[in-house]
Every structure is written in structure tokens, then in C-alpha cells.
Amino acid sequence: MHHNSRHDGHDDDMRRDHDAGHPPPRFLTALPVYNEVRHVTSVLDEVVKHASEVLVVDDGSTDGTRELLALRDDVSVVSHPKNRGYGAALRTAFEYVGAAAPQLHCLNTPQA
């Protein structure tokens, strides 16, 4: 099996910081969602298998997505009262991270 990888030194920098007594880097997986009632549960079930910190930004869903998210205790949820668009949802995710910031990775859910 052939694995393509690009070595830019980033992994070495992270390892060196950790070895120097710095805490290991944290990663937050952020998923903006809007009216994803058909997909949100299956997508999140997969994401939480691979990510320890998950943020869902519900961008004003009106189809039951918000109610499904309220039942989950394995993800953090921030909700917009009305749809503000994908860019606003990403800004909300970055604001959530704030100044203490784990490195932020954003994933997009499938389109309904």
C-alpha cells in the first residue's frame, strides 16, 4: 500500500513542543449544519469515533435538526436563531474556539 505524505516539519514541531513539556495539541472538529435532519445523526456518529472534541454549529435549522442535536451529550452545540449562512457558521466556530484555541478543523456535512 502506497501512502503519499508531504513532510513540512509540522509533525516534528508538534512532537518537539510536546517533548519540551508543552501540552499536546488539541483539535476541535467543527461542523456547520443547516436542515440536516436526515444526515446529522449518522454523520456525527462517525465523526465522534475519530474526534475527541466536536462542535456543531446549527445555522438556524427548522427541520428537526436542532431537536436531534439537543439529545446528544457527545458534542457541543451552538445554535443560530435563524439561518445566517455557511460563512457565519464558520465564524461562530472560530469565535467558540476563542483565544485559547485548539487548532481548528472544519468539516462540512453532506448536502440534503
C-alpha positions in Angstrom: 0.0 0.0 0.0 1.4 3.3 -1.0 0.9 6.3 1.2 1.5 9.8 -0.1 2.5 12.3 2.5 4.1 15.7 2.5 6.6 16.4 5.2 6.6 20.0 6.1 8.1 19.7 9.5 4.8 20.4 11.3 4.7 17.0 12.9 8.3 17.4 14.1 7.4 20.9 15.6 4.4 19.4 17.4 6.5 16.5 18.8 9.3 18.8 19.9 6.8 21.1 21.7 5.2 18.1 23.4 8.7 16.7 24.4 9.6 20.2 25.7 6.9 20.0 28.3 4.2 21.7 26.3 0.8 20.0 26.4 -0.1 18.0 23.3 -2.1 20.0 20.6 -5.8 19.9 20.8 -8.1 19.6 17.8 -11.7 20.6 17.5 -13.8 19.3 14.7 -16.4 21.9 13.7 -19.4 21.0 11.6 -21.7 23.7 10.4 -25.2 22.2 9.7 -28.5 23.6 8.3 -31.6 21.4 7.9 -29.7 18.1 8.0 -32.2 16.1 10.0 -31.7 13.1 7.5 -27.9 13.0 7.9 -26.8 14.7 11.1 -27.1 11.6 13.4 -25.2 9.3 11.1 -22.5 11.9 10.3 -22.0 12.7 13.9 -21.9 9.1 14.9 -18.9 8.6 12.6 -17.2 11.9 13.5 -17.2 11.2 17.2 -15.4 7.9 16.5 -12.4 9.9 15.2 -12.5 13.2 17.1 -12.4 13.8 20.8 -13.9 17.4 20.6 -16.7 18.1 18.3 -18.6 21.4 17.8 -21.8 21.5 15.8 -23.0 25.0 14.7 -26.6 24.7 13.9 -27.3 27.6 11.5 -31.0 28.1 12.2 -32.3 24.7 11.2 -36.1 24.4 11.1 -36.5 20.7 10.1 -35.8 18.9 13.4 -32.0 19.1 13.3 -31.9 21.3 16.4 -34.0 18.8 18.4 -31.8 15.9 17.4 -28.7 17.8 18.4 -30.3 18.5 21.8 -30.4 14.8 22.5 -26.7 14.3 22.1 -24.2 14.6 25.0 -21.1 13.7 23.0 -20.9 17.0 21.0 -21.0 20.7 21.8 -23.7 22.7 20.0 -24.0 26.4 19.3 -27.2 27.5 17.5 -28.1 30.5 15.4 -31.7 31.6 16.0 -32.0 32.0 12.2 -30.1 31.0 9.1 -27.1 33.3 8.6 -25.1 31.2 6.0 -22.1 29.0 5.9 -19.6 31.7 6.5 -21.3 33.0 9.6 -21.4 29.4 10.9 -17.7 29.1 10.4 -17.1 32.5 12.1 -19.2 31.2 15.1 -16.9 28.1 15.3 -13.8 30.3 15.3 -15.3 32.5 18.0 -16.2 29.4 20.1 -12.5 28.4 20.0 -11.5 31.9 21.2 -8.1 33.0 22.2 -7.1 29.7 23.9 -7.6 28.0 20.6 -7.1 24.4 19.9 -6.2 24.0 16.2 -9.5 24.1 14.4 -10.5 21.7 11.7 -13.8 22.2 9.9 -15.8 19.5 8.2 -18.8 20.0 6.0 -21.9 17.7 6.3 -23.4 16.3 3.1 -25.9 18.4 1.3 -29.5 17.2 1.8 
